[in-house]
Amino acid sequence: MQKILRLLLILIAHSSFAQSGINWSPPLNIAANSFGNQHPRVVVDASGDPLVLWGHASNKEAWFSRWNGTAFSTPLNLNAAAIPVFAASWAGPDLAAKGDTVYVVYKHTPEDTNHIYLVHSYDGGVNFSAPKRVDFIDPFISRFPAVSTDAAGNPLVAFMKFDPGFTNARYVLVRSGDFGNSFTPDVPASGFSGGYVCDCCPATVVSSGDKVATLYRDNLNNVRNMWAGISTDGGVTFVEGIQMDETNWVINSCPSSGPDGVIIGDSLYTVFMSGASGKALCYVGKASLESMDAGTSTPLTGNFAGLASQNFPRIAGDGAAVAVVWKQQSNNAAQLGLFFTDNISGGFPPNYDTLSTGSFANADVYVHAGTIHVVWENLSTGSVTYRKGTYSTTGVSERPAKVLSLYPNPVVDNRLSVRFDQAGMVSCSVRNSIGQEVLNRVAALENGALTLDLPGLPQGVYYLVARSGDSAAVAKFIKQ
């Protein structure tokens, strides 16, 4: 299978618009350019609707918008004025979601004296909590936070950690067991080459089950290959690393470009940029998480005639369906390219779609249930642009249904029936709209159900966090 993938990737050539059979909607600007457009990121909520995050570099702001069924909502500022955030085209706030549980992480500037914060939403981005500090590492320095979720929907946050004076750069990871309200001490997630990490390059963290990969650009005597720190215990420890990049790019200046990845079954797919060929090209690599075999990395499109440069690739998958988006300069024009396959085991097709031409920078992609969501930093309009594509879902695995339900909702008589598709004891934590716990109860499920008494609970919006063993879920209810 690996030989087939390599052959297909080598044969990929320059193509024109709409070669994949995807049905693309027209481009849509999410908000006015006064909100900025740096480093956009996209995920989906429990209904499959897009949620978009981006930064405003000059105002040091993090902005969020969600699709409300007919349009994108008025952007919501996620950082207080007292917490200006780092945002640039090549790095900035990061976003993750599992169902309607949404996490955003950002770095408070100046970076050498301030900290990383996380805000969470349990209702698909309608309301967000107050900021929760992530990096309890004084007197060390942090930057470049990246967030993902574990199997239960808790956040995993990777970030760069320095000794005082911005020395000894490495990536570490922290975990939360209470849906973003507190975090474990950091654990090392890099250093497997014997060198440091590239101190100007953001990282990505991806997870599947107990497998967690922190993807970063390494720096071993100015050889700046891509590595993955691998955990097989949900991010508790990282005991092995995989060199995902065999290009051996030697550069003594900062490329300011990091990797992205996705775990599909036993395989870790990674995309990244390297200038080892003498030209900035995007590559795709594949590694086995069972054997820790790095396999090979291959140019995404090949070095076709007229191609000047490529950068900032992003990858996303849903079951066997995988999409990769990247920017390139070709024949004196900027292009936003997208590869798609509904079965990655056969590699990508020989053609890609061109989603936009003109002037743009960083982009992102998310694949879910027959839909591809793409956002990019549109330099012509000064705004974030969104585009949606749809494809046949034949052969694409479906996501599990929700397992937590509440009745009645709204609650009118201080009693809430909880049905949780688990067995045994369950811990129920009720939190208000800013994440404060107002009730906690441990009880036995009877036929998958229990009843909670809510005496004295004021009217308002609340979130029930149910945990049983390794399973957890969040649901919203209203108290009248």
C-alpha positions as CSV (number, residue, x, y, z in Angstrom):
1,M,0.0,0.0,0.0
2,Q,2.8,2.4,0.8
3,K,4.5,1.9,-2.6
4,I,1.1,2.6,-4.3
5,L,0.7,5.8,-2.3
6,R,4.3,6.9,-3.1
7,L,3.7,6.3,-6.8
8,L,0.5,8.2,-6.9
9,L,2.0,11.2,-5.2
10,I,4.9,11.3,-7.6
11,L,2.6,11.3,-10.5
12,I,0.5,14.2,-9.2
13,A,0.7,17.1,-11.6
14,H,-0.6,20.7,-12.0
15,S,-4.4,20.8,-12.5
16,S,-7.2,23.2,-13.0
17,F,-10.3,24.0,-10.9
18,A,-12.8,21.4,-9.8
19,Q,-11.0,18.2,-10.8
20,S,-12.1,16.1,-7.8
21,G,-15.8,16.0,-8.4
22,I,-16.5,18.0,-5.2
23,N,-19.4,20.4,-5.5
24,W,-18.1,23.7,-4.2
25,S,-20.2,26.6,-2.9
26,P,-19.2,30.2,-3.8
27,P,-16.6,31.8,-1.5
28,L,-18.0,33.8,1.4
29,N,-16.3,36.4,3.5
30,I,-17.1,35.6,7.2
31,A,-16.8,39.2,8.6
32,A,-15.7,42.7,7.7
33,N,-12.0,43.3,7.4
34,S,-12.0,45.4,10.6
35,F,-12.0,42.1,12.5
36,G,-8.7,41.0,11.0
37,N,-8.0,37.8,9.2
38,Q,-4.8,36.2,10.5
39,H,-4.2,32.4,10.9
40,P,-7.8,31.2,10.5
41,R,-8.8,27.8,11.9
42,V,-12.0,25.8,11.3
43,V,-13.8,22.8,13.1
44,V,-17.5,21.8,13.3
45,D,-20.0,21.5,16.1
46,A,-22.3,18.6,16.9
47,S,-24.6,19.5,14.0
48,G,-21.7,19.6,11.5
49,D,-21.9,23.4,11.2
50,P,-18.5,25.3,10.9
51,L,-16.9,27.1,13.7
52,V,-14.1,29.6,12.7
53,L,-11.3,31.2,14.8
54,W,-8.8,33.8,13.7
55,G,-6.6,36.6,15.0
56,H,-6.2,40.3,14.5
57,A,-2.5,40.9,14.6
58,S,-2.4,44.7,15.1
59,N,-5.1,44.7,17.7
60,K,-3.9,41.5,19.4
61,E,-7.3,39.9,19.4
62,A,-8.8,36.4,19.0
63,W,-12.1,36.4,17.1
64,F,-14.7,33.5,16.7
65,S,-17.7,33.1,14.5
66,R,-20.1,30.1,14.0
67,W,-22.6,29.3,11.3
68,N,-26.1,29.9,12.7
69,G,-28.0,28.1,9.9
70,T,-28.2,31.0,7.5
71,A,-25.0,33.0,8.0
72,F,-21.9,33.4,10.1
73,S,-22.6,35.0,13.5
74,T,-21.3,38.4,14.5
75,P,-17.7,37.8,15.5
76,L,-17.1,37.2,19.3
77,N,-14.0,38.5,20.9
78,L,-12.5,35.7,23.0
79,N,-9.8,37.7,24.9
80,A,-10.2,40.5,27.4
81,A,-8.5,43.8,26.6
82,A,-6.2,43.0,29.6
83,I,-5.0,39.9,27.8
84,P,-3.7,40.9,24.3
85,V,-2.9,37.8,22.3
86,F,-0.2,36.9,19.9
87,A,-1.5,36.6,16.3
88,A,0.3,36.5,13.0
89,S,-0.3,35.0,9.6
90,W,2.0,32.0,10.3
91,A,0.9,31.4,13.9
92,G,-1.7,32.3,16.4
93,P,-4.7,31.1,18.5
94,D,-5.8,27.5,17.9
95,L,-9.1,25.7,17.9
96,A,-10.5,22.2,18.6
97,A,-14.0,20.8,19.2
98,K,-15.7,17.5,20.0
99,G,-19.4,17.8,19.5
100,D,-20.6,21.0,21.0
101,T,-17.6,21.2,23.4
102,V,-15.2,23.8,21.9
103,Y,-11.7,24.9,23.0
104,V,-9.6,27.9,22.1
105,V,-6.0,28.5,23.2
106,Y,-4.0,31.7,22.9
107,K,-0.8,33.3,24.1
108,H,-0.9,36.5,26.2
109,T,1.8,39.0,25.0
110,P,4.5,40.0,25.7
111,E,5.5,36.3,25.4
112,D,8.5,36.4,27.7
113,T,6.4,37.5,30.7
114,N,2.9,36.2,30.2
115,H,1.0,32.9,29.9
116,I,-1.1,30.7,27.7
117,Y,-4.9,30.6,28.3
118,L,-7.8,28.4,27.3
119,V,-11.4,29.3,27.0
120,H,-14.1,26.7,26.5
121,S,-17.7,26.5,25.4
122,Y,-20.1,23.6,26.1
123,D,-22.8,24.9,23.7
124,G,-21.1,25.0,20.3
125,G,-19.6,28.4,20.7
126,V,-22.6,30.4,21.8
127,N,-21.1,31.1,25.2
128,F,-17.4,30.9,26.4
129,S,-15.9,30.5,29.8
130,A,-13.5,32.9,31.5
131,P,-9.8,32.3,30.5
132,K,-8.2,29.3,32.3
133,R,-4.4,29.5,32.6
134,V,-2.6,26.5,31.0
135,D,1.1,26.9,31.6
136,F,2.2,26.8,35.2
137,I,5.9,26.8,34.4
138,D,7.4,29.8,36.1
139,P,10.2,30.9,35.6
140,F,10.2,29.2,32.2
141,I,8.7,30.9,29.0
142,S,5.9,29.5,26.7
143,R,4.7,30.2,23.2
144,F,2.8,28.6,20.3
145,P,-0.1,26.7,22.0
146,A,-1.9,24.0,20.0
147,V,-5.0,22.2,21.1
148,S,-6.7,18.9,20.4
149,T,-9.2,16.7,22.3
150,D,-8.8,13.2,23.8
151,A,-11.3,10.4,23.4
152,A,-13.5,11.7,26.2
153,G,-13.6,15.3,24.8
154,N,-11.0,16.8,27.2
155,P,-8.4,19.2,25.8
156,L,-4.8,18.3,25.1
157,V,-2.6,21.4,24.8
158,A,1.0,21.3,23.4
159,F,3.2,24.4,23.7
160,M,6.8,25.5,23.3
161,K,8.8,25.8,26.5
162,F,12.0,27.8,27.0
163,D,14.5,28.2,29.8
164,P,14.7,31.9,30.9
165,G,16.4,33.9,28.1
166,F,14.6,31.9,25.3
167,T,17.1,29.0,25.4
168,N,16.6,25.2,25.2
169,A,13.4,25.3,23.1
170,R,11.3,22.1,23.4
171,Y,7.6,21.1,23.1
172,V,5.6,19.9,26.1
173,L,2.0,18.8,26.6
174,V,-0.6,19.3,29.3
175,R,-3.9,17.5,29.8
176,S,-7.2,18.3,31.4
177,G,-9.5,15.8,33.1
178,D,-12.4,18.2,33.7
179,F,-13.1,19.7,30.3
180,G,-10.7,22.6,30.4
181,N,-11.1,23.8,34.0
182,S,-7.7,22.6,35.2
183,F,-4.5,21.1,33.8
184,T,-1.8,18.6,34.7
185,P,1.9,19.5,34.9
186,D,3.6,19.6,31.5
187,V,5.4,16.5,30.2
188,P,8.2,16.5,27.5
189,A,6.9,15.8,24.0
190,S,10.0,16.5,21.9
191,G,13.8,16.1,21.9
192,F,14.0,12.7,20.2
193,S,16.7,13.7,17.7
194,G,19.1,14.9,20.4
195,G,18.6,18.5,19.4
196,Y,16.1,21.2,20.2
197,V,13.0,22.3,18.4
198,C,12.8,25.1,15.8
199,D,12.0,28.0,18.1
200,C,10.0,30.0,15.5
201,C,7.8,27.2,14.2
202,P,4.4,26.3,15.6
203,A,3.4,22.7,16.3
204,T,0.2,20.6,16.0
205,V,-1.2,18.0,18.4
206,V,-3.5,15.2,17.1
207,S,-5.0,12.2,18.9
208,S,-7.0,9.1,18.3
209,G,-8.0,6.9,21.2
210,D,-4.9,6.5,23.4
211,K,-2.6,7.6,20.6
212,V,-1.3,11.2,20.8
213,A,1.2,12.8,18.4
214,T,2.9,16.2,18.9
215,L,4.2,17.3,15.5
216,Y,7.0,19.8,15.4
217,R,9.9,21.1,13.3
218,D,13.2,19.9,14.9
219,N,16.5,21.7,15.0
220,L,19.6,19.5,15.1
221,N,22.6,21.7,14.2
222,N,20.3,23.6,11.7
223,V,18.9,20.4,10.2
224,R,15.2,21.3,10.5
225,N,13.3,18.1,9.8
226,M,9.8,17.3,11.0
227,W,9.3,15.0,14.0
228,A,6.4,13.5,15.9
229,G,6.6,12.8,19.7
230,I,4.4,9.7,20.2
231,S,2.3,8.8,23.3
232,T,0.3,5.6,23.5
233,D,-1.2,6.4,26.9
234,G,-3.3,9.4,26.1
235,G,-0.5,12.0,26.5
236,V,0.6,11.0,30.0
237,T,4.1,10.2,28.6
238,F,6.0,10.5,25.3
239,V,8.6,7.8,25.2
240,E,9.3,7.6,21.4
241,G,9.7,9.9,18.5
242,I,9.4,9.4,14.7
243,Q,11.2,11.5,12.1
244,M,8.4,12.2,9.6
245,D,10.6,14.2,7.3
246,E,13.6,12.8,5.4
247,T,14.5,15.9,3.4
248,N,17.3,17.1,5.8
249,W,16.8,20.7,5.1
250,V,19.7,22.7,6.4
251,I,18.9,26.3,7.2
252,N,20.3,28.7,9.8
253,S,17.4,31.1,9.7
254,C,13.8,30.7,10.8
255,P,11.3,29.2,8.3
256,S,8.2,30.0,10.5
257,S,6.3,27.1,9.1
258,G,5.2,24.0,11.1
259,P,3.6,20.6,10.3
260,D,0.0,19.3,10.5
261,G,-1.2,15.8,10.8
262,V,-4.1,13.3,11.2
263,I,-4.2,9.8,12.7
264,I,-6.2,7.2,10.7
265,G,-6.2,3.8,12.2
266,D,-2.6,2.8,12.8
267,S,-1.2,5.5,10.4
268,L,0.0,9.0,11.1
269,Y,-0.2,11.2,8.0
270,T,1.8,14.5,8.2
271,V,2.0,17.5,5.8
272,F,4.8,20.1,5.9
273,M,7.0,22.5,3.9
274,S,10.7,21.9,3.2
275,G,13.2,23.9,1.2
276,A,15.7,21.1,0.9
277,S,15.2,20.9,-2.9
278,G,16.2,24.6,-3.3
279,K,12.5,25.5,-3.5
280,A,9.9,25.6,-0.8
281,L,7.7,22.5,-1.5
282,C,4.9,20.9,0.5
283,Y,5.4,17.2,1.4
284,V,3.2,14.4,2.8
285,G,4.6,11.7,5.1
286,K,3.1,8.5,6.5
287,A,4.2,6.6,9.6
288,S,3.0,3.4,11.3
289,L,2.1,4.0,15.0
290,E,2.3,0.2,15.5
291,S,5.8,-0.4,14.3
292,M,7.0,3.3,14.7
293,D,8.2,3.0,11.1
294,A,8.4,6.5,9.6
295,G,8.1,5.3,6.0
296,T,8.7,8.0,3.4
297,S,7.9,11.6,2.8
298,T,7.1,12.7,-0.8
299,P,6.4,16.0,-2.5
300,L,2.7,16.7,-2.4
301,T,2.4,17.8,-6.1
302,G,5.9,17.2,-7.5
303,N,8.1,20.0,-8.7
304,F,6.1,20.8,-11.9
305,A,7.0,23.5,-14.4
306,G,6.0,27.0,-13.4
307,L,5.8,26.2,-9.7
308,A,7.7,28.8,-7.7
309,S,6.9,27.9,-4.0
310,Q,4.5,26.2,-1.7
311,N,3.8,26.6,2.0
312,F,1.4,26.2,5.0
313,P,-0.2,22.8,4.2
314,R,-3.1,21.6,6.4
315,I,-4.6,18.1,6.5
316,A,-8.0,16.8,7.8
317,G,-9.8,13.5,7.7
318,D,-13.1,11.8,8.5
319,G,-12.9,8.0,8.4
320,A,-10.9,7.2,5.3
321,A,-11.7,10.5,3.6
322,V,-8.8,13.0,3.7
323,A,-8.2,16.5,2.3
324,V,-5.1,18.6,2.1
325,V,-5.0,22.4,1.5
326,W,-2.0,24.5,0.8
327,K,-0.9,27.8,-0.8
328,Q,1.4,28.1,-3.8
329,Q,2.9,30.5,-6.3
330,S,2.5,29.0,-9.8
331,N,3.1,30.8,-13.2
332,N,3.3,34.2,-11.4
333,A,-0.1,33.7,-9.6
334,A,-1.1,32.7,-6.1
335,Q,-3.3,29.6,-5.9
336,L,-5.0,27.8,-3.0
337,G,-4.9,24.1,-3.8
338,L,-6.9,21.2,-2.3
339,F,-6.3,17.4,-2.7
340,F,-9.1,15.1,-1.7
341,T,-9.7,11.4,-1.6
342,D,-12.5,9.4,0.0
343,N,-10.1,6.5,0.6
344,I,-6.6,7.5,1.7
345,S,-5.4,3.9,1.5
346,G,-5.3,4.4,-2.3
347,G,-3.5,7.7,-2.1
348,F,-4.7,11.0,-3.6
349,P,-6.0,11.3,-7.2
350,P,-3.7,12.8,-9.9
351,N,-5.5,16.2,-9.8
352,Y,-6.3,18.8,-7.3
353,D,-8.9,21.6,-7.1
354,T,-7.9,25.3,-7.2
355,L,-10.2,27.0,-4.7
356,S,-9.0,30.5,-5.2
357,T,-6.5,32.6,-7.1
358,G,-5.3,36.1,-6.1
359,S,-3.6,37.1,-2.8
360,F,-3.9,35.1,0.3
361,A,-1.9,33.4,3.1
362,N,-2.6,30.8,5.7
363,A,-5.5,28.4,5.2
364,D,-7.2,25.5,7.1
365,V,-9.5,22.6,6.3
366,Y,-11.9,20.3,8.1
367,V,-13.7,17.2,6.8
368,H,-16.9,15.9,8.3
369,A,-19.8,13.7,7.1
370,G,-19.6,14.4,3.3
371,T,-18.6,18.0,3.7
372,I,-15.2,19.8,3.3
373,H,-14.9,23.2,5.1
374,V,-12.0,25.5,4.0
375,V,-11.1,28.9,5.4
376,W,-8.2,31.2,4.4
377,E,-6.6,34.5,5.0
378,N,-7.8,36.7,2.1
379,L,-5.3,39.4,1.6
380,S,-7.3,41.1,-1.2
381,T,-10.4,41.7,1.0
382,G,-8.6,41.8,4.4
383,S,-11.1,39.2,5.7
384,V,-11.4,35.5,6.4
385,T,-13.0,33.7,3.4
386,Y,-14.9,30.4,3.8
387,R,-15.8,27.8,1.2
388,K,-17.8,24.6,1.5
389,G,-17.6,21.5,-0.7
390,T,-19.7,18.4,-0.6
391,Y,-18.9,14.9,-1.8
392,S,-20.5,11.4,-1.8
393,T,-20.0,9.7,1.6
394,T,-19.9,6.1,0.1
395,G,-17.4,4.2,2.2
396,V,-16.9,7.0,4.7
397,S,-17.3,5.9,8.3
398,E,-20.0,7.6,10.3
399,R,-19.5,9.2,13.7
400,P,-21.0,7.8,16.8
401,A,-24.3,9.2,18.0
402,K,-24.6,11.2,21.2
403,V,-24.8,9.1,24.3
404,L,-26.1,11.7,26.9
405,S,-29.7,13.0,27.0
406,L,-31.5,15.1,29.6
407,Y,-35.2,15.4,30.3
408,P,-37.2,17.5,30.8
409,N,-35.3,20.4,29.2
410,P,-36.0,23.1,30.3
411,V,-36.2,21.9,34.0
412,V,-39.2,23.2,35.8
413,D,-39.5,21.2,39.0
414,N,-35.9,20.9,40.3
415,R,-35.6,17.3,39.0
416,L,-33.6,16.3,35.9
417,S,-33.6,12.8,34.4
418,V,-30.2,11.8,32.9
419,R,-29.8,9.0,30.4
420,F,-26.2,8.0,29.8
421,D,-25.3,5.1,27.5
422,Q,-22.9,3.5,30.0
423,A,-23.1,1.1,33.0
424,G,-22.2,1.3,36.6
425,M,-21.3,4.5,38.6
426,V,-21.5,7.9,36.9
427,S,-20.1,11.2,38.1
428,C,-22.3,14.2,37.3
429,S,-20.9,17.7,37.4
430,V,-23.2,20.7,36.8
431,R,-21.5,23.8,35.7
432,N,-22.8,27.3,35.0
433,S,-22.3,29.3,31.7
434,I,-18.8,30.4,32.7
435,G,-17.6,27.0,33.8
436,Q,-18.0,27.2,37.6
437,E,-19.1,23.9,39.2
438,V,-22.4,24.3,41.1
439,L,-23.2,20.6,41.8
440,N,-21.4,17.3,41.9
441,R,-22.9,13.9,42.5
442,V,-21.8,10.3,42.0
443,A,-24.6,7.8,41.6
444,A,-25.4,4.4,40.1
445,L,-27.1,4.2,36.8
446,E,-30.2,2.0,36.7
447,N,-30.9,0.8,33.2
448,G,-28.7,3.6,31.9
449,A,-30.6,6.4,33.8
450,L,-30.6,8.4,37.0
451,T,-32.4,11.4,38.5
452,L,-30.7,14.5,39.7
453,D,-32.2,16.8,42.3
454,L,-31.4,20.5,41.7
455,P,-32.8,22.4,44.7
456,G,-32.0,26.1,44.9
457,L,-30.4,26.2,41.5
458,P,-31.1,29.7,40.0
459,Q,-32.7,30.1,36.6
460,G,-30.2,30.0,33.8
461,V,-28.2,27.9,31.3
462,Y,-26.1,25.0,32.7
463,Y,-24.0,22.1,31.4
464,L,-24.0,18.6,32.8
465,V,-20.7,16.8,32.5
466,A,-21.2,13.0,32.9
467,R,-18.3,10.7,33.4
468,S,-18.2,6.9,33.7
469,G,-14.8,5.2,33.5
470,D,-13.1,6.4,30.4
471,S,-16.3,7.7,28.8
472,A,-17.5,11.3,29.2
473,A,-20.1,13.6,27.6
474,V,-21.5,17.1,28.0
475,A,-25.0,18.3,27.5
476,K,-26.7,21.7,28.0
477,F,-30.0,22.3,29.9
478,I,-32.0,25.3,31.0
479,K,-33.3,25.8,34.5
480,Q,-36.6,27.7,34.6
